[in-house]
Amino acid sequence: MTMDLDNSYAKLPEGFHARVEPATSAAPSLLAWNTDLAVELGLDSLAGDEVELARIFSGASRPAGIRPIALAYAGHQFGHFVPQLGDGRAALLGEVVTDAGRRFDIQLKGSGRTPYSRGGDGKSWLGPVLREYILSEAMHHLGIPTTRALAAVATGESVFRETALPGAVFTRVASSHLRVGTFEYFAARGNTDALRTLTDYAIARHYPEARSEAQPTVAFFRRVAERQAELVAGWMAVGFIHGVMNTDNTAISGETLDYGPAAFLDEFQFRKVFSSIDHQGRYAYANQMPIAQWNLARLAETLLLLCDARSEFETILSEFSVHYESCYLERMRPKLGLIQEDDGDADLIGDWLKYLQDHALDYTLSFRELATRIDTSDPARFGEFEGRWRQRVVDQAAELTEVRARMNSVNPVFIPRNHRIEQAIQEAVAGNLTTFRDLNKVLAHPFVEQPEYAQYAAAPIPSQRVTQTFCGT
């Protein structure tokens, strides 16, 4: 097999990355191959030989011309700066350039040690691989910018954590793997030449229009901030908690990056945390916007080494919450059937969320149920809020059937429920991929009623609730 990959990042100077050799798996086997994504990337010609696919995407076989690298970066982890992190268990195979000229990284995760492994084995067990596959594809189909899943491969070997677990490798597709932490890496070393090279590269790859502006670096920062506002607004609208919003997990492209302790809300709580290591609630659901702003401030600090634009950066940061709020309302209004804008919409949305929290109601299912309440004369399901909301909807002078249809087009029936993901992982460890495959099939059409898979829409009963999630290492 051949893969026509470029690697523009590998052409950057020494210090941006390190050459790596993925570990060789003795008996790799293909668990999942994303046919639709492969077609989009022009990699569908690879699909004919599952044995060779498993070898390539486990790292056991390397097509001609591919020279894997691991990327260097730093990061603020839970607010504390770590000057060197880097791809400790990932290898960038190269970049696909599509017919439309878009560039995408093809990266193996869990493929063995790199110079940045910090004593770890660089490998992944099956659970995090299946979790990221399910979550990243679900996010894509929900319309939230995200990295994608191309393949999942079992290595046929054991990975030792608290016990022996089946090993696996995940193939991630991203617009790039540039992070806020990548900029921090060079800023911490005072290497302004490398920082300038990185900034020029990021502008050319993601925001080429910024080059024609009077202050390209400021224009670049503004666009990164806009993308982050749009991204986090999308997370909040679907009830997603990233769980580990460190600067090394903040992608310059504005894509959701890293699904370690990530999870979706069941019953609604503003302060909900799933991550087992987030003891102070730093990355709780309601904190995601201010944390994104905090991370952007760290990026601004690095860019100040390149230009005297403190006031411009401060203005962009001060406007971040306003832009976020606009993006959030744009996401939330249609979820409540609000076709026309009104000054009271933010308060109405806030009242709805408070009602959900006060009554411990399921976030996703409550929106779908609300759509059935538009023209009913039944006793209110959602208290006095329901009457105020219905009057607001009726005052729009829109057909109520149209409003209901629009609500159902943006409010999912299916999300990747935490307990179903855990079920899929446990069954897969035992050799059964049925639930894993069912979930991927169902979540590809999240807004469509699929009666034969109704169990995947249901909220967990108390004994099924997953209260903690863990990082992928």
C-alpha positions as CSV (number, residue, x, y, z in Angstrom):
1,M,0.0,0.0,0.0
2,T,1.0,3.6,-0.6
3,M,0.0,6.8,1.2
4,D,0.7,10.1,-0.5
5,L,1.5,12.2,2.6
6,D,3.2,15.5,2.9
7,N,4.8,16.6,6.2
8,S,5.2,20.3,6.3
9,Y,5.8,20.3,10.0
10,A,8.7,18.0,9.6
11,K,10.4,20.6,7.4
12,L,10.4,23.1,10.3
13,P,13.8,23.6,12.1
14,E,15.2,21.2,14.6
15,G,13.6,21.6,18.0
16,F,10.0,21.6,16.8
17,H,9.8,17.8,16.7
18,A,11.8,14.6,17.0
19,R,12.0,11.6,14.7
20,V,10.3,8.5,16.2
21,E,9.9,4.9,15.4
22,P,6.4,3.5,16.3
23,A,6.5,0.3,18.3
24,T,6.0,-2.9,16.2
25,S,2.9,-4.9,17.1
26,A,3.2,-8.6,16.8
27,A,-0.4,-9.4,15.8
28,P,-2.4,-6.2,15.0
29,S,-6.0,-6.5,14.1
30,L,-8.4,-3.8,12.7
31,L,-11.2,-2.9,15.1
32,A,-12.7,0.1,13.2
33,W,-12.1,1.9,9.9
34,N,-13.9,5.1,9.2
35,T,-14.9,4.6,5.6
36,D,-16.6,7.9,5.1
37,L,-13.7,9.9,6.5
38,A,-11.2,7.9,4.4
39,V,-13.2,8.9,1.3
40,E,-13.1,12.6,2.4
41,L,-9.4,12.4,2.8
42,G,-8.8,10.5,-0.4
43,L,-7.5,7.5,1.5
44,D,-10.3,5.1,0.5
45,S,-7.9,3.2,-1.8
46,L,-6.4,1.7,1.4
47,A,-9.6,-0.1,2.4
48,G,-9.1,-3.3,0.4
49,D,-6.7,-5.1,2.8
50,E,-7.7,-5.1,6.5
51,V,-4.5,-7.0,7.5
52,E,-2.3,-4.3,6.0
53,L,-4.5,-1.5,7.3
54,A,-4.0,-3.0,10.8
55,R,-0.3,-3.0,10.3
56,I,-0.1,0.6,9.0
57,F,-2.3,2.0,11.7
58,S,-0.6,0.2,14.5
59,G,2.8,1.3,13.4
60,A,4.0,-2.2,12.4
61,S,4.2,-1.3,8.7
62,R,5.4,2.0,7.2
63,P,4.4,2.9,3.7
64,A,7.3,4.4,1.6
65,G,8.1,8.0,2.2
66,I,6.6,8.2,5.7
67,R,9.0,9.6,8.4
68,P,7.1,9.8,11.7
69,I,7.7,12.6,14.1
70,A,6.6,13.5,17.6
71,L,5.8,17.2,18.3
72,A,7.3,19.3,21.0
73,Y,5.1,21.5,23.2
74,A,4.7,22.7,26.8
75,G,1.5,23.6,28.7
76,H,-0.3,24.9,31.7
77,Q,-1.8,21.8,33.4
78,F,-4.5,22.7,35.9
79,G,-2.9,26.2,36.0
80,H,0.7,25.0,36.6
81,F,3.2,25.5,33.8
82,V,5.2,22.5,32.6
83,P,7.9,23.6,30.2
84,Q,8.2,20.3,28.3
85,L,5.5,17.9,27.5
86,G,5.3,16.9,23.8
87,D,3.8,13.9,22.1
88,G,4.7,11.3,24.7
89,R,2.8,8.5,23.0
90,A,1.9,9.8,19.5
91,A,3.6,9.8,16.1
92,L,2.6,12.1,13.3
93,L,2.7,10.0,10.1
94,G,2.2,13.0,7.9
95,E,-0.4,15.3,6.3
96,V,-3.1,14.5,3.7
97,V,-3.7,17.4,1.3
98,T,-7.2,17.1,-0.1
99,D,-8.3,18.0,-3.6
100,A,-9.8,21.2,-2.1
101,G,-6.3,22.1,-0.7
102,R,-7.1,21.4,2.9
103,R,-4.4,19.8,5.0
104,F,-5.0,17.2,7.7
105,D,-2.6,15.5,10.2
106,I,-2.6,11.7,10.4
107,Q,-1.4,10.8,13.8
108,L,-1.1,7.5,15.7
109,K,-1.9,7.6,19.4
110,G,-0.5,4.9,21.7
111,S,2.2,3.8,19.3
112,G,5.1,3.7,21.8
113,R,7.8,5.8,23.4
114,T,9.1,9.1,22.1
115,P,11.7,11.5,23.4
116,Y,8.9,13.2,25.3
117,S,7.5,10.1,27.0
118,R,8.7,11.2,30.5
119,G,9.3,7.6,31.6
120,G,6.0,6.2,30.2
121,D,5.7,3.3,27.8
122,G,3.9,5.5,25.2
123,K,1.2,2.9,24.7
124,S,-2.5,2.9,25.1
125,W,-4.9,0.3,26.3
126,L,-8.2,-0.4,24.4
127,G,-10.5,1.7,26.6
128,P,-9.2,5.2,25.7
129,V,-8.9,4.3,22.1
130,L,-12.6,3.3,21.8
131,R,-13.6,6.2,24.0
132,E,-11.9,8.8,21.7
133,Y,-13.2,7.0,18.6
134,I,-16.8,7.2,19.8
135,L,-16.7,10.7,21.3
136,S,-14.8,12.5,18.4
137,E,-17.1,11.0,15.8
138,A,-20.2,11.8,17.8
139,M,-19.0,15.4,18.2
140,H,-18.5,15.7,14.5
141,H,-22.0,14.5,13.7
142,L,-23.4,17.0,16.4
143,G,-21.8,19.8,14.3
144,I,-19.0,20.7,16.8
145,P,-15.5,21.3,15.4
146,T,-13.4,18.3,16.4
147,T,-10.5,16.0,15.6
148,R,-11.7,12.9,13.9
149,A,-11.3,9.1,14.2
150,L,-9.9,7.2,11.2
151,A,-9.0,3.9,12.7
152,A,-8.7,1.8,15.8
153,V,-6.4,-1.2,15.9
154,A,-5.8,-3.8,18.6
155,T,-2.1,-4.5,19.0
156,G,-2.4,-8.1,20.2
157,E,-0.3,-7.2,23.2
158,S,-0.9,-6.4,26.8
159,V,-0.4,-2.9,28.3
160,F,0.3,-2.9,32.0
161,R,-1.4,-0.3,34.2
162,E,-3.0,-1.4,37.5
163,T,-3.4,-4.7,35.7
164,A,-2.8,-6.2,32.2
165,L,-5.1,-4.7,29.6
166,P,-5.4,-5.2,25.9
167,G,-3.3,-2.7,23.9
168,A,-4.6,-0.6,21.0
169,V,-3.6,2.3,18.8
170,F,-5.9,5.1,17.7
171,T,-5.5,7.1,14.4
172,R,-6.5,10.7,14.9
173,V,-7.1,13.2,12.1
174,A,-6.8,16.9,12.9
175,S,-6.5,20.2,10.9
176,S,-3.2,20.4,12.8
177,H,-1.9,19.5,16.3
178,L,-0.7,23.1,17.0
179,R,-1.7,24.1,20.5
180,V,-1.4,27.1,22.8
181,G,1.2,24.9,24.5
182,T,3.3,24.8,21.3
183,F,3.7,28.5,21.5
184,E,4.5,28.3,25.2
185,Y,7.3,25.8,24.5
186,F,9.3,28.3,22.5
187,A,8.3,31.4,24.6
188,A,9.6,29.6,27.8
189,R,13.0,29.2,26.1
190,G,13.1,32.8,24.9
191,N,13.5,31.4,21.4
192,T,11.8,34.3,19.5
193,D,13.1,33.0,16.1
194,A,11.4,29.7,16.5
195,L,8.3,31.5,17.9
196,R,8.2,33.7,14.8
197,T,8.6,30.6,12.6
198,L,5.8,28.9,14.4
199,T,3.4,31.9,14.2
200,D,4.1,32.3,10.5
201,Y,3.4,28.6,10.0
202,A,0.2,28.7,12.0
203,I,-1.0,31.7,10.1
204,A,-0.3,30.2,6.7
205,R,-1.9,26.9,7.6
206,H,-5.0,28.1,9.5
207,Y,-5.6,31.8,9.0
208,P,-3.9,32.9,5.7
209,E,-6.1,35.9,5.4
210,A,-4.4,37.4,8.5
211,R,-1.2,37.9,6.5
212,S,-2.8,40.8,4.5
213,E,-3.8,42.8,7.6
214,A,-1.8,45.6,9.1
215,Q,-0.8,43.5,12.2
216,P,-0.9,39.9,11.1
217,T,0.0,38.5,14.6
218,V,-2.9,40.5,16.2
219,A,-5.2,39.3,13.4
220,F,-4.1,35.7,14.1
221,F,-4.8,36.0,17.8
222,R,-8.2,37.5,17.1
223,R,-9.2,34.6,14.9
224,V,-7.9,32.0,17.4
225,A,-10.0,33.7,20.0
226,E,-13.1,33.8,17.8
227,R,-12.7,30.1,17.1
228,Q,-12.4,29.3,20.8
229,A,-15.6,31.2,21.6
230,E,-17.5,29.4,18.9
231,L,-16.1,26.0,20.0
232,V,-16.9,26.4,23.7
233,A,-20.4,27.7,22.9
234,G,-20.9,24.5,20.9
235,W,-19.8,22.4,23.9
236,M,-22.1,24.2,26.2
237,A,-25.1,23.8,23.9
238,V,-24.8,20.0,23.7
239,G,-23.9,19.5,27.4
240,F,-20.3,18.5,26.8
241,I,-17.6,18.8,29.5
242,H,-14.0,18.6,28.1
243,G,-12.6,17.7,31.4
244,V,-9.0,18.8,30.9
245,M,-8.8,22.2,29.3
246,N,-5.0,22.6,29.7
247,T,-3.2,24.9,27.3
248,D,-1.7,21.8,25.7
249,N,-5.2,20.6,24.8
250,T,-6.2,24.0,23.3
251,A,-6.0,23.7,19.6
252,I,-5.1,26.8,17.5
253,S,-7.5,25.5,14.8
254,G,-10.5,25.7,17.1
255,E,-11.1,22.0,17.1
256,T,-11.9,19.9,20.2
257,L,-8.7,18.2,21.0
258,D,-8.2,15.2,23.4
259,Y,-11.1,13.2,24.8
260,G,-9.4,11.7,27.9
261,P,-11.8,12.5,30.8
262,A,-14.4,14.1,28.5
263,A,-18.1,13.3,29.1
264,F,-21.6,14.5,28.4
265,L,-24.1,15.6,31.0
266,D,-26.9,13.3,32.0
267,E,-28.8,15.3,34.7
268,F,-28.0,19.0,34.4
269,Q,-25.6,20.6,36.9
270,F,-23.7,23.9,36.3
271,R,-20.8,22.7,38.4
272,K,-20.6,19.2,37.1
273,V,-17.2,17.6,36.9
274,F,-16.4,14.1,35.7
275,S,-12.6,14.0,35.6
276,S,-11.1,12.0,38.5
277,I,-8.2,14.4,38.9
278,D,-10.2,17.7,38.8
279,H,-10.6,17.9,42.6
280,Q,-11.3,21.7,42.7
281,G,-13.7,21.8,39.7
282,R,-11.4,24.0,37.6
283,Y,-12.8,22.5,34.4
284,A,-16.4,22.1,35.5
285,Y,-19.1,22.6,32.9
286,A,-19.8,26.2,33.8
287,N,-16.1,27.1,33.9
288,Q,-15.3,26.3,30.3
289,M,-15.8,29.8,28.9
290,P,-13.6,31.6,31.5
291,I,-11.0,28.9,31.2
292,A,-10.9,29.3,27.4
293,Q,-10.3,33.0,28.0
294,W,-7.5,32.2,30.5
295,N,-5.8,29.9,28.0
296,L,-6.0,32.6,25.4
297,A,-4.3,35.0,27.8
298,R,-1.4,32.6,27.9
299,L,-1.2,32.6,24.1
300,A,-1.2,36.4,24.1
301,E,1.7,36.4,26.5
302,T,3.8,34.4,24.1
303,L,2.9,36.6,21.1
304,L,4.0,39.7,23.1
305,L,7.5,38.5,22.5
306,L,6.9,39.1,18.8
307,C,5.1,42.4,18.7
308,D,4.2,45.4,21.0
309,A,0.5,44.9,20.9
310,R,-0.5,44.5,24.6
311,S,-3.5,46.9,24.3
312,E,-4.8,45.1,21.2
313,F,-4.5,41.7,22.9
314,E,-6.2,43.1,26.0
315,T,-9.1,44.4,23.9
316,I,-9.5,41.0,22.2
317,L,-9.5,39.2,25.5
318,S,-12.0,41.7,27.1
319,E,-14.3,41.1,24.1
320,F,-14.1,37.4,24.3
321,S,-17.0,36.9,26.7
322,V,-19.2,39.1,24.6
323,H,-18.4,37.1,21.4
324,Y,-18.9,33.9,23.3
325,E,-22.3,35.0,24.6
326,S,-23.4,35.8,21.0
327,C,-22.2,32.4,19.8
328,Y,-23.9,30.7,22.8
329,L,-27.3,32.4,22.2
330,E,-27.0,31.6,18.5
331,R,-26.7,27.9,19.5
332,M,-29.3,28.0,22.3
333,R,-32.1,30.0,20.7
334,P,-33.1,27.3,18.2
335,K,-32.9,24.6,20.9
336,L,-35.8,26.4,22.6
337,G,-37.6,27.2,19.4
338,L,-36.7,30.9,19.5
339,I,-36.7,31.8,15.8
340,Q,-36.7,35.6,16.4
341,E,-34.3,37.4,18.8
342,D,-35.6,39.1,21.9
343,D,-33.7,40.9,24.6
344,G,-35.1,38.5,27.2
345,D,-33.8,35.4,25.6
346,A,-30.7,35.1,27.7
347,D,-32.8,35.2,30.9
348,L,-35.3,32.7,29.5
349,I,-32.5,30.3,28.7
350,G,-31.0,30.8,32.1
351,D,-34.3,30.1,33.8
352,W,-34.7,26.9,31.8
353,L,-31.3,25.6,32.8
354,K,-32.0,26.5,36.5
355,Y,-35.2,24.5,36.3
356,L,-33.3,21.5,34.9
357,Q,-30.7,21.8,37.7
358,D,-33.3,22.3,40.5
359,H,-35.2,19.2,39.4
360,A,-32.2,17.1,38.4
361,L,-33.5,16.6,34.9
362,D,-31.7,15.0,32.0
363,Y,-30.2,17.8,29.8
364,T,-30.6,16.2,26.4
365,L,-33.9,14.5,26.8
366,S,-35.5,17.6,28.4
367,F,-35.1,19.6,25.2
368,R,-36.7,16.9,23.1
369,E,-39.6,16.6,25.5
370,L,-40.0,20.4,25.6
371,A,-40.6,20.3,21.8
372,T,-43.7,18.2,22.4
373,R,-45.1,20.8,24.8
374,I,-45.6,23.6,22.3
375,D,-49.3,23.2,21.7
376,T,-50.5,20.9,24.5
377,S,-53.2,21.6,27.0
378,D,-51.9,18.9,29.4
379,P,-50.7,20.0,32.8
380,A,-47.3,21.7,32.7
381,R,-44.4,19.3,32.7
382,F,-41.8,22.0,33.4
383,G,-43.6,24.2,35.9
384,E,-44.3,27.9,35.5
385,F,-41.4,28.1,33.0
386,E,-43.4,26.2,30.5
387,G,-46.1,28.7,30.2
388,R,-43.7,31.6,29.8
389,W,-41.8,29.7,27.2
390,R,-44.9,28.7,25.2
391,Q,-46.1,32.3,25.2
392,R,-42.7,33.4,23.9
393,V,-42.9,30.8,21.1
394,V,-46.5,31.6,20.2
395,D,-45.7,35.4,20.0
396,Q,-43.3,34.7,17.1
397,A,-46.2,34.1,14.8
398,A,-44.5,31.1,13.3
399,E,-46.2,27.8,12.6
400,L,-45.8,25.6,15.7
401,T,-45.2,22.5,13.7
402,E,-42.3,24.4,12.0
403,V,-40.9,25.4,15.4
404,R,-41.1,21.9,16.7
405,A,-39.3,20.5,13.6
406,R,-36.6,23.1,14.0
407,M,-36.1,22.3,17.7
408,N,-35.8,18.6,16.8
409,S,-33.3,19.4,14.1
410,V,-30.8,20.8,16.7
411,N,-31.7,18.8,19.8
412,P,-30.2,15.4,19.6
413,V,-32.0,12.2,20.6
414,F,-28.7,10.4,21.0
415,I,-25.5,11.5,22.7
416,P,-22.5,9.3,23.6
417,R,-23.8,8.5,27.1
418,N,-21.1,7.8,29.6
419,H,-22.6,4.5,30.8
420,R,-22.9,3.2,27.2
421,I,-19.3,4.1,26.4
422,E,-18.2,2.1,29.5
423,Q,-20.4,-0.8,28.4
424,A,-18.9,-0.7,25.0
425,I,-15.4,-0.8,26.5
426,Q,-16.1,-3.6,28.9
427,E,-17.6,-5.7,26.2
428,A,-14.8,-5.0,23.8
429,V,-12.2,-6.1,26.4
430,A,-14.2,-9.4,26.5
431,G,-14.0,-9.6,22.7
432,N,-17.5,-8.3,21.8
433,L,-17.6,-5.1,19.7
434,T,-21.4,-5.0,19.2
435,T,-22.1,-2.1,21.4
436,F,-19.1,-0.1,20.1
437,R,-20.4,-0.6,16.6
438,D,-24.0,0.1,17.5
439,L,-23.0,3.4,19.1
440,N,-21.0,4.6,16.1
441,K,-23.9,3.8,13.8
442,V,-26.5,5.5,16.0
443,L,-24.4,8.6,16.8
444,A,-23.9,9.2,13.1
445,H,-27.5,10.4,13.0
446,P,-28.0,12.0,16.4
447,F,-31.1,14.0,15.6
448,V,-33.1,11.2,14.1
449,E,-35.4,8.9,16.0
450,Q,-34.1,5.3,15.7
451,P,-36.7,3.1,17.5
452,E,-34.6,0.0,17.1
453,Y,-31.8,1.7,19.1
454,A,-34.0,3.4,21.7
455,Q,-32.0,2.0,24.6
456,Y,-29.1,4.2,23.6
457,A,-31.2,7.4,24.0
458,A,-32.2,6.6,27.5
459,A,-30.7,8.3,30.5
460,P,-28.9,5.9,32.9
461,I,-30.7,4.5,35.9
462,P,-28.9,5.3,39.2
463,S,-26.9,2.0,39.2
464,Q,-25.6,2.8,35.7
465,R,-24.3,6.3,36.3
466,V,-20.7,7.0,35.6
467,T,-19.5,9.6,38.0
468,Q,-15.8,9.7,37.2
469,T,-13.8,9.6,34.0
470,F,-10.0,9.2,33.6
471,C,-7.3,10.5,31.3
472,G,-6.2,8.3,28.5
473,T,-2.7,7.4,29.6
